[in-house]
């Protein structure tokens, strides 16, 4: 299912056919450093990860992480989407672009489209973003997307892993008083 399209990408639900890309992305140095080792080392593990992390979220929340592909080639370039965490009162936007496709503006282009989708289609009243403080490219991206730093928080319940948490309220949302 296609979620959004941008001038250069198509963003869609992940499927088991995406297991080779998921396996590769989850074992890239940047993923391991800034997101963490998910202990996915074969295609069966990747398919299980797709079931547990993506398909379950689509069914439970109506959103999740999506596969981003180059529009002209169909080549997967990353995972970008929304995650509902028990530590935050609204979804956060997350992104991981493969090393081969970093530095080309894909994450910004897709996140802009997904934030609009979150406002207009999913009805989010706010969106969080977070990253480790030393993940400078992610800090810059969150700020470029218009999210504002609000606090440090252990978002994932890992001892001593404080993340920088950012927030963007929906400019279309008006609270009824």
FIKOLZA-1660 file (N, C-alpha, C; in steps of 0.1 Angstrom, whole numbers, plus 5000, padded with zeros to 4 digits):
% residues 177
   i   px   py   pz ch aa at
   1 5008 4988 5000  A  X  N
   1 5000 5000 5000  A  X CA
   1 5009 5012 5000  A  X  C
   2 5007 5021 4990  A  X  N
   2 5014 5034 4990  A  X CA
   2 5008 5044 5000  A  X  C
   3 5017 5050 5007  A  X  N
   3 5013 5060 5017  A  X CA
   3 5014 5074 5012  A  X  C
   4 5026 5077 5007  A  X  N
   4 5028 5090 5000  A  X CA
   4 5038 5088 4989  A  X  C
   5 5038 5098 4980  A  X  N
   5 5048 5099 4970  A  X CA
   5 5054 5113 4970  A  X  C
   6 5067 5114 4968  A  X  N
   6 5074 5127 4967  A  X CA
   6 5079 5128 4952  A  X  C
   7 5085 5139 4949  A  X  N
   7 5091 5140 4935  A  X CA
   7 5100 5128 4932  A  X  C
   8 5108 5123 4942  A  X  N
   8 5118 5113 4939  A  X CA
   8 5115 5099 4945  A  X  C
   9 5105 5098 4954  A  X  N
   9 5103 5086 4961  A  X CA
   9 5088 5081 4962  A  X  C
  10 5087 5069 4965  A  X  N
  10 5074 5063 4968  A  X CA
  10 5076 5057 4982  A  X  C
  11 5067 5059 4991  A  X  N
  11 5067 5054 5005  A  X CA
  11 5055 5045 5006  A  X  C
  12 5058 5033 5011  A  X  N
  12 5048 5022 5011  A  X CA
  12 5050 5013 5023  A  X  C
  13 5039 5005 5025  A  X  N
  13 5040 4995 5036  A  X CA
  13 5052 4985 5032  A  X  C
  14 5058 4980 5042  A  X  N
  14 5068 4970 5041  A  X CA
  14 5062 4956 5039  A  X  C
  15 5068 4947 5032  A  X  N
  15 5063 4934 5030  A  X CA
  15 5075 4924 5032  A  X  C
  16 5072 4911 5033  A  X  N
  16 5082 4901 5034  A  X CA
  16 5092 4902 5022  A  X  C
  17 5088 4907 5011  A  X  N
  17 5097 4908 4999  A  X CA
  17 5108 4918 5002  A  X  C
  18 5106 4926 5012  A  X  N
  18 5116 4936 5016  A  X CA
  18 5127 4931 5026  A  X  C
  19 5126 4918 5029  A  X  N
  19 5135 4912 5039  A  X CA
  19 5150 4914 5036  A  X  C
  20 5154 4912 5023  A  X  N
  20 5169 4914 5020  A  X CA
  20 5173 4929 5023  A  X  C
  21 5165 4939 5020  A  X  N
  21 5169 4952 5023  A  X CA
  21 5169 4955 5038  A  X  C
  22 5159 4950 5045  A  X  N
  22 5158 4952 5060  A  X CA
  22 5170 4945 5066  A  X  C
  23 5174 4933 5062  A  X  N
  23 5186 4927 5067  A  X CA
  23 5198 4935 5066  A  X  C
  24 5200 4941 5054  A  X  N
  24 5211 4949 5051  A  X CA
  24 5211 4962 5059  A  X  C
  25 5200 4969 5059  A  X  N
  25 5199 4982 5066  A  X CA
  25 5201 4980 5081  A  X  C
  26 5195 4970 5087  A  X  N
  26 5197 4968 5102  A  X CA
  26 5210 4965 5106  A  X  C
  27 5219 4961 5097  A  X  N
  27 5233 4958 5100  A  X CA
  27 5243 4968 5095  A  X  C
  28 5238 4979 5090  A  X  N
  28 5248 4990 5086  A  X CA
  28 5253 4997 5099  A  X  C
  29 5266 5002 5098  A  X  N
  29 5272 5008 5110  A  X CA
  29 5264 5019 5116  A  X  C
  30 5258 5028 5108  A  X  N
  30 5250 5039 5113  A  X CA
  30 5238 5034 5121  A  X  C
  31 5231 5023 5116  A  X  N
  31 5219 5018 5123  A  X CA
  31 5224 5012 5136  A  X  C
  32 5235 5004 5136  A  X  N
  32 5240 4998 5148  A  X CA
  32 5244 5009 5158  A  X  C
  33 5250 5019 5154  A  X  N
  33 5255 5030 5163  A  X CA
  33 5244 5038 5169  A  X  C
  34 5234 5043 5160  A  X  N
  34 5225 5052 5165  A  X CA
  34 5211 5047 5168  A  X  C
  35 5208 5035 5163  A  X  N
  35 5195 5029 5166  A  X CA
  35 5197 5016 5175  A  X  C
  36 5206 5008 5172  A  X  N
  36 5209 4997 5180  A  X CA
  36 5208 4983 5173  A  X  C
  37 5216 4974 5178  A  X  N
  37 5216 4960 5172  A  X CA
  37 5203 4953 5175  A  X  C
  38 5196 4949 5165  A  X  N
  38 5183 4942 5166  A  X CA
  38 5185 4927 5165  A  X  C
  39 5197 4923 5164  A  X  N
  39 5200 4908 5163  A  X CA
  39 5193 4902 5152  A  X  C
  40 5193 4908 5140  A  X  N
  40 5187 4903 5128  A  X CA
  40 5199 4899 5119  A  X  C
  41 5201 4886 5117  A  X  N
  41 5213 4882 5109  A  X CA
  41 5210 4872 5098  A  X  C
  42 5197 4871 5095  A  X  N
  42 5193 4863 5083  A  X CA
  42 5179 4867 5078  A  X  C
  43 5175 4862 5066  A  X  N
  43 5162 4866 5060  A  X CA
  43 5151 4862 5069  A  X  C
  44 5151 4851 5076  A  X  N
  44 5140 4847 5085  A  X CA
  44 5138 4857 5096  A  X  C
  45 5150 4861 5101  A  X  N
  45 5150 4872 5112  A  X CA
  45 5144 4885 5107  A  X  C
  46 5148 4888 5094  A  X  N
  46 5143 4901 5088  A  X CA
  46 5127 4900 5086  A  X  C
  47 5123 4888 5081  A  X  N
  47 5108 4887 5080  A  X CA
  47 5101 4888 5093  A  X  C
  48 5107 4882 5104  A  X  N
  48 5101 4883 5117  A  X CA
  48 5100 4897 5122  A  X  C
  49 5111 4905 5119  A  X  N
  49 5112 4919 5123  A  X CA
  49 5101 4927 5115  A  X  C
  50 5099 4924 5103  A  X  N
  50 5088 4930 5095  A  X CA
  50 5075 4927 5101  A  X  C
  51 5072 4915 5105  A  X  N
  51 5060 4911 5112  A  X CA
  51 5058 4919 5125  A  X  C
  52 5068 4918 5133  A  X  N
  52 5067 4924 5147  A  X CA
  52 5067 4939 5147  A  X  C
  53 5075 4945 5139  A  X  N
  53 5077 4960 5140  A  X CA
  53 5068 4968 5130  A  X  C
  54 5065 4962 5118  A  X  N
  54 5058 4970 5108  A  X CA
  54 5043 4965 5107  A  X  C
  55 5042 4953 5103  A  X  N
  55 5028 4948 5101  A  X CA
  55 5019 4949 5113  A  X  C
  56 5025 4946 5125  A  X  N
  56 5017 4947 5138  A  X CA
  56 5013 4962 5140  A  X  C
  57 5022 4971 5138  A  X  N
  57 5019 4985 5140  A  X CA
  57 5008 4990 5130  A  X  C
  58 5009 4986 5117  A  X  N
  58 4999 4990 5107  A  X CA
  58 4985 4985 5112  A  X  C
  59 4985 4973 5117  A  X  N
  59 4972 4968 5121  A  X CA
  59 4967 4974 5134  A  X  C
  60 4976 4977 5143  A  X  N
  60 4972 4982 5157  A  X CA
  60 4969 4997 5156  A  X  C
  61 4978 5004 5149  A  X  N
  61 4977 5019 5150  A  X CA
  61 4973 5026 5137  A  X  C
  62 4973 5018 5126  A  X  N
  62 4970 5025 5113  A  X CA
  62 4982 5032 5107  A  X  C
  63 4993 5030 5113  A  X  N
  63 5006 5037 5108  A  X CA
  63 5017 5029 5113  A  X  C
  64 5029 5032 5108  A  X  N
  64 5041 5025 5113  A  X CA
  64 5053 5030 5105  A  X  C
  65 5064 5023 5105  A  X  N
  65 5075 5026 5097  A  X CA
  65 5072 5021 5083  A  X  C
  66 5077 5028 5073  A  X  N
  66 5074 5025 5059  A  X CA
  66 5087 5023 5051  A  X  C
  67 5086 5016 5040  A  X  N
  67 5097 5015 5032  A  X CA
  67 5097 5026 5021  A  X  C
  68 5108 5033 5020  A  X  N
  68 5110 5044 5011  A  X CA
  68 5118 5038 4999  A  X  C
  69 5113 5041 4987  A  X  N
  69 5120 5036 4975  A  X CA
  69 5122 5047 4965  A  X  C
  70 5133 5046 4957  A  X  N
  70 5134 5056 4946  A  X CA
  70 5123 5054 4936  A  X  C
  71 5116 5064 4932  A  X  N
  71 5105 5063 4924  A  X CA
  71 5108 5057 4910  A  X  C
  72 5119 5062 4904  A  X  N
  72 5122 5057 4891  A  X CA
  72 5127 5043 4890  A  X  C
  73 5134 5038 4900  A  X  N
  73 5140 5025 4900  A  X CA
  73 5133 5015 4909  A  X  C
  74 5126 5019 4919  A  X  N
  74 5120 5010 4929  A  X CA
  74 5130 5005 4939  A  X  C
  75 5142 5010 4938  A  X  N
  75 5152 5005 4948  A  X CA
  75 5149 5011 4962  A  X  C
  76 5149 5002 4972  A  X  N
  76 5147 5007 4986  A  X CA
  76 5159 5016 4990  A  X  C
  77 5155 5027 4997  A  X  N
  77 5165 5036 5002  A  X CA
  77 5165 5038 5017  A  X  C
  78 5154 5034 5024  A  X  N
  78 5154 5036 5038  A  X CA
  78 5140 5032 5044  A  X  C
  79 5140 5034 5057  A  X  N
  79 5128 5032 5065  A  X CA
  79 5124 5045 5071  A  X  C
  80 5112 5050 5069  A  X  N
  80 5108 5063 5074  A  X CA
  80 5093 5062 5078  A  X  C
  81 5090 5066 5090  A  X  N
  81 5076 5065 5094  A  X CA
  81 5073 5069 5108  A  X  C
  82 5062 5065 5113  A  X  N
  82 5058 5069 5126  A  X CA
  82 5057 5057 5136  A  X  C
  83 5061 5059 5148  A  X  N
  83 5061 5049 5159  A  X CA
  83 5054 5054 5171  A  X  C
  84 5045 5046 5176  A  X  N
  84 5038 5050 5188  A  X CA
  84 5045 5043 5200  A  X  C
  85 5051 5050 5209  A  X  N
  85 5059 5045 5220  A  X CA
  85 5051 5048 5233  A  X  C
  86 5052 5039 5242  A  X  N
  86 5045 5040 5255  A  X CA
  86 5051 5052 5263  A  X  C
  87 5063 5056 5259  A  X  N
  87 5070 5067 5267  A  X CA
  87 5066 5081 5261  A  X  C
  88 5059 5082 5250  A  X  N
  88 5055 5095 5245  A  X CA
  88 5040 5095 5242  A  X  C
  89 5033 5106 5244  A  X  N
  89 5019 5107 5243  A  X CA
  89 5014 5109 5229  A  X  C
  90 5023 5109 5219  A  X  N
  90 5019 5110 5205  A  X CA
  90 5030 5103 5197  A  X  C
  91 5028 5100 5184  A  X  N
  91 5038 5093 5176  A  X CA
  91 5050 5101 5174  A  X  C
  92 5061 5094 5172  A  X  N
  92 5073 5100 5168  A  X CA
  92 5077 5096 5153  A  X  C
  93 5083 5106 5146  A  X  N
  93 5088 5103 5133  A  X CA
  93 5102 5098 5134  A  X  C
  94 5104 5087 5127  A  X  N
  94 5118 5081 5127  A  X CA
  94 5122 5078 5113  A  X  C
  95 5135 5078 5111  A  X  N
  95 5141 5076 5097  A  X CA
  95 5154 5069 5098  A  X  C
  96 5157 5061 5088  A  X  N
  96 5170 5055 5086  A  X CA
  96 5172 5053 5071  A  X  C
  97 5181 5060 5066  A  X  N
  97 5184 5060 5051  A  X CA
  97 5197 5052 5050  A  X  C
  98 5197 5043 5040  A  X  N
  98 5209 5034 5038  A  X CA
  98 5221 5043 5034  A  X  C
  99 5233 5039 5038  A  X  N
  99 5245 5046 5036  A  X CA
  99 5246 5051 5022  A  X  C
 100 5243 5043 5012  A  X  N
 100 5244 5046 4998  A  X CA
 100 5235 5058 4994  A  X  C
 101 5225 5060 5001  A  X  N
 101 5215 5071 4998  A  X CA
 101 5215 5083 5007  A  X  C
 102 5224 5083 5017  A  X  N
 102 5225 5094 5026  A  X CA
 102 5231 5107 5019  A  X  C
 103 5228 5118 5024  A  X  N
 103 5233 5131 5019  A  X CA
 103 5227 5136 5007  A  X  C
 104 5216 5130 5003  A  X  N
 104 5209 5134 4990  A  X CA
 104 5196 5141 4993  A  X  C
 105 5192 5143 5006  A  X  N
 105 5180 5150 5009  A  X CA
 105 5168 5141 5009  A  X  C
 106 5169 5128 5008  A  X  N
 106 5158 5120 5008  A  X CA
 106 5150 5120 5022  A  X  C
 107 5157 5120 5033  A  X  N
 107 5150 5119 5046  A  X CA
 107 5142 5132 5048  A  X  C
 108 5147 5143 5044  A  X  N
 108 5140 5156 5046  A  X CA
 108 5127 5156 5036  A  X  C
 109 5129 5152 5024  A  X  N
 109 5118 5152 5014  A  X CA
 109 5107 5143 5019  A  X  C
 110 5111 5131 5024  A  X  N
 110 5100 5121 5028  A  X CA
 110 5094 5126 5041  A  X  C
 111 5102 5130 5050  A  X  N
 111 5096 5134 5063  A  X CA
 111 5086 5146 5062  A  X  C
 112 5089 5155 5053  A  X  N
 112 5080 5166 5050  A  X CA
 112 5067 5161 5046  A  X  C
 113 5067 5151 5036  A  X  N
 113 5055 5145 5031  A  X CA
 113 5047 5137 5042  A  X  C
 114 5055 5130 5050  A  X  N
 114 5049 5122 5060  A  X CA
 114 5043 5130 5071  A  X  C
 115 5049 5141 5075  A  X  N
 115 5044 5150 5085  A  X CA
 115 5030 5155 5080  A  X  C
 116 5030 5160 5068  A  X  N
 116 5017 5164 5062  A  X CA
 116 5006 5153 5062  A  X  C
 117 5011 5141 5059  A  X  N
 117 5002 5129 5059  A  X CA
 117 4997 5127 5074  A  X  C
 118 5006 5129 5083  A  X  N
 118 5002 5127 5097  A  X CA
 118 4992 5137 5102  A  X  C
 119 4993 5150 5097  A  X  N
 119 4984 5160 5101  A  X CA
 119 4970 5158 5094  A  X  C
 120 4971 5157 5081  A  X  N
 120 4958 5157 5073  A  X CA
 120 4951 5144 5072  A  X  C
 121 4958 5133 5072  A  X  N
 121 4952 5120 5070  A  X CA
 121 4950 5112 5083  A  X  C
 122 4961 5112 5091  A  X  N
 122 4960 5105 5104  A  X CA
 122 4955 5113 5116  A  X  C
 123 4954 5126 5114  A  X  N
 123 4948 5135 5124  A  X CA
 123 4957 5137 5136  A  X  C
 124 4970 5136 5135  A  X  N
 124 4979 5138 5147  A  X CA
 124 4978 5153 5151  A  X  C
 125 4978 5155 5164  A  X  N
 125 4978 5169 5169  A  X CA
 125 4992 5173 5172  A  X  C
 126 5001 5164 5173  A  X  N
 126 5015 5167 5174  A  X CA
 126 5024 5155 5170  A  X  C
 127 5036 5157 5167  A  X  N
 127 5046 5147 5163  A  X CA
 127 5059 5149 5171  A  X  C
 128 5064 5139 5176  A  X  N
 128 5077 5139 5183  A  X CA
 128 5088 5134 5173  A  X  C
 129 5100 5137 5177  A  X  N
 129 5112 5132 5170  A  X CA
 129 5122 5131 5181  A  X  C
 130 5131 5121 5180  A  X  N
 130 5142 5120 5190  A  X CA
 130 5154 5114 5184  A  X  C
 131 5165 5116 5190  A  X  N
 131 5178 5110 5186  A  X CA
 131 5188 5111 5197  A  X  C
 132 5199 5104 5196  A  X  N
 132 5210 5105 5205  A  X CA
 132 5216 5119 5203  A  X  C
 133 5221 5125 5214  A  X  N
 133 5226 5139 5213  A  X CA
 133 5238 5140 5203  A  X  C
 134 5246 5129 5201  A  X  N
 134 5258 5130 5192  A  X CA
 134 5254 5126 5178  A  X  C
 135 5242 5123 5175  A  X  N
 135 5238 5121 5161  A  X CA
 135 5235 5134 5154  A  X  C
 136 5245 5141 5151  A  X  N
 136 5244 5155 5146  A  X CA
 136 5235 5156 5133  A  X  C
 137 5237 5146 5124  A  X  N
 137 5228 5147 5112  A  X CA
 137 5213 5147 5116  A  X  C
 138 5209 5138 5125  A  X  N
 138 5195 5137 5129  A  X CA
 138 5191 5150 5137  A  X  C
 139 5199 5155 5145  A  X  N
 139 5196 5167 5152  A  X CA
 139 5193 5178 5142  A  X  C
 140 5202 5180 5132  A  X  N
 140 5200 5190 5122  A  X CA
 140 5187 5187 5114  A  X  C
 141 5184 5175 5111  A  X  N
 141 5172 5172 5103  A  X CA
 141 5159 5175 5111  A  X  C
 142 5159 5171 5123  A  X  N
 142 5147 5174 5132  A  X CA
 142 5145 5189 5132  A  X  C
 143 5155 5197 5134  A  X  N
 143 5154 5211 5135  A  X CA
 143 5150 5217 5121  A  X  C
 144 5155 5212 5110  A  X  N
 144 5152 5216 5097  A  X CA
 144 5137 5213 5094  A  X  C
 145 5132 5202 5100  A  X  N
 145 5118 5199 5098  A  X CA
 145 5108 5207 5107  A  X  C
 146 5114 5216 5115  A  X  N
 146 5106 5225 5123  A  X CA
 146 5102 5219 5137  A  X  C
 147 5109 5208 5141  A  X  N
 147 5106 5203 5154  A  X CA
 147 5115 5211 5164  A  X  C
 148 5110 5213 5176  A  X  N
 148 5117 5221 5186  A  X CA
 148 5121 5212 5198  A  X  C
 149 5134 5213 5202  A  X  N
 149 5139 5206 5213  A  X CA
 149 5131 5209 5226  A  X  C
 150 5126 5199 5233  A  X  N
 150 5119 5201 5245  A  X CA
 150 5125 5195 5258  A  X  C
 151 5132 5184 5257  A  X  N
 151 5138 5178 5269  A  X CA
 151 5147 5166 5265  A  X  C
 152 5155 5162 5274  A  X  N
 152 5162 5149 5273  A  X CA
 152 5154 5139 5280  A  X  C
 153 5153 5127 5274  A  X  N
 153 5144 5116 5280  A  X CA
 153 5150 5102 5276  A  X  C
 154 5148 5093 5285  A  X  N
 154 5151 5079 5282  A  X CA
 154 5139 5073 5274  A  X  C
 155 5138 5076 5262  A  X  N
 155 5126 5072 5254  A  X CA
 155 5124 5057 5253  A  X  C
 156 5135 5050 5252  A  X  N
 156 5134 5035 5249  A  X CA
 156 5136 5027 5262  A  X  C
 157 5136 5033 5273  A  X  N
 157 5138 5026 5286  A  X CA
 157 5151 5018 5287  A  X  C
 158 5161 5025 5282  A  X  N
 158 5175 5019 5283  A  X CA
 158 5182 5027 5293  A  X  C
 159 5187 5021 5303  A  X  N
 159 5194 5028 5314  A  X CA
 159 5205 5036 5308  A  X  C
 160 5206 5049 5312  A  X  N
 160 5217 5058 5308  A  X CA
 160 5217 5061 5293  A  X  C
 161 5205 5060 5286  A  X  N
 161 5205 5064 5272  A  X CA
 161 5195 5076 5270  A  X  C
 162 5200 5087 5274  A  X  N
 162 5191 5099 5273  A  X CA
 162 5191 5104 5258  A  X  C
 163 5180 5106 5253  A  X  N
 163 5178 5111 5239  A  X CA
 163 5173 5125 5240  A  X  C
 164 5176 5133 5229  A  X  N
 164 5171 5146 5228  A  X CA
 164 5157 5144 5221  A  X  C
 165 5147 5150 5228  A  X  N
 165 5133 5148 5223  A  X CA
 165 5129 5162 5217  A  X  C
 166 5123 5161 5206  A  X  N
 166 5118 5173 5198  A  X CA
 166 5103 5172 5196  A  X  C
 167 5096 5183 5194  A  X  N
 167 5082 5183 5192  A  X CA
 167 5078 5192 5181  A  X  C
 168 5067 5189 5174  A  X  N
 168 5061 5198 5164  A  X CA
 168 5046 5196 5166  A  X  C
 169 5039 5207 5170  A  X  N
 169 5025 5207 5171  A  X CA
 169 5019 5208 5157  A  X  C
 170 5007 5203 5155  A  X  N
 170 5000 5204 5142  A  X CA
 170 4995 5218 5140  A  X  C
 171 5000 5225 5130  A  X  N
 171 4995 5239 5128  A  X CA
 171 4980 5239 5123  A  X  C
 172 4975 5228 5119  A  X  N
 172 4961 5228 5115  A  X CA
 172 4951 5225 5126  A  X  C
 173 4957 5221 5138  A  X  N
 173 4949 5217 5149  A  X CA
 173 4945 5229 5157  A  X  C
 174 4933 5230 5160  A  X  N
 174 4928 5241 5169  A  X CA
 174 4920 5234 5180  A  X  C
 175 4924 5236 5192  A  X  N
 175 4917 5230 5203  A  X CA
 175 4904 5238 5205  A  X  C
 176 4893 5230 5207  A  X  N
 176 4880 5236 5209  A  X CA
 176 4878 5239 5224  A  X  C
 177 4875 5251 5226  A  X  N
 177 4873 5255 5240  A  X CA
 177 4859 5258 5243  A  X  C
% end
